[in-house]
């Protein structure tokens, strides 16, 4: 079953693709005596890129409005029958594309931290 995202608890129904990336932020610790001696803990961060078809009635979710207001949101991500993971952060970019013989699409990029 395909995954989906929610924004502040509301499903984004017209997503055509979702890409998620989680980074530990850890750094290598290199020493003159041992070479790579281990890692130091870093600040975790998660990013999601969502492509969303735009219905003929207009935006399902206006991501650009969130970039203009600098609003912190809760993004939920559910994949298959698993539980929903939630993140707190912001939509950092939003763009729109349209062309003949192709659905109009909005793409937005979210960055935040996992909260559950």
N, C-alpha and C positions, 0 to 999 in steps of 0.2 A: 504494500500500500504506500503510495507516495506521501512524502512529508508535507507539512504546511507550517506557515507562521501565523502568529497572532500579534496584533499591535494593541497594547493596553487591554488585552482580553478579547479583542474582536478578530475573528478569522479573516485573513486576506485570501479571498476565494479564487482570484484569477491569476495566481502565481503560475508562471510557466517554467521557472527554474529557481532553485535556491542553492546557494553555495555557502557553506559555513567553514570557518577556520578558527581554531583555538591555539593560542600560543602561550607557553609557560612564562616567557620573559626571562628564563634562566640564562645566566652567563657562564661561560667556561672560566675556570680559574687556572691560569697558567703560571707555573713557577720556574725559576731558573734551575732549580735542583731536580724537580720531578717531571717537568714538562706539564702536561695536563693533569692537574691534581684533583679535579672534581668540578663541581658546579656551585654557584651561589644562586639562591632563590631570587626570582624576579617577580615583576608585577604581571599577573595573568591578564590576557585580553582576548576577547572573541570578536570576530568580524563576520557579518553575513552580507551577502549580495543577493538581492531578490529582484528577479525580472517579473513584471506584472503586466498582463494584458490590460488594455484600457477598453472597457465596454463602450458601446455606442452612446450610452447615457452619461459618460464622463468618468472621471477618476473614481475608482473604488476607495482608494486611499491616497490622499494628496501628500506625498513624501516631501515635496518641495516646501510646503508650508511649515513642516517641522524643521527644515534646515534654516528657514528665515527666522523662526521664533526661538531657536536654540533650546527646544523642549526636550527634557529627559523623558524617555518612554520605557515601557517594559515590552520586550520582544519575547514571545514564546515560540519554541520550535519543537514540533512533534514529528517523529519519524516512525512509520509503521505502527505497530501495536504498543510501542514503548511509551514511557511517560514523557510528559512535556518538560523540557528544560527551559528555564526562564533567565533572561538577561536584562540588566538595566544599563541604559546608555543613550546614545543619540544617533540620529540619522545625519551622517556627515556629508553625503552628496546624493543628488537626485538628478536624473536626466530622462528625457523623453525621446523616442524615435518613432518615426512614421514613414511609410513608403507605400507606393502602389502595390496591390496584390499581397499585402502583408498586414497583419494586425498591428495597430499602434501599441506601443509598449513603454512602460515606465520602469526604470531601473533605479534602485536605491541601495546605498551602502550604509550599514549600521555598524557601530563599534561600541562595545561595552564590556561589562564584567558579568560572569555567571553568578546568579543569586540562588538558584536551586536546580 
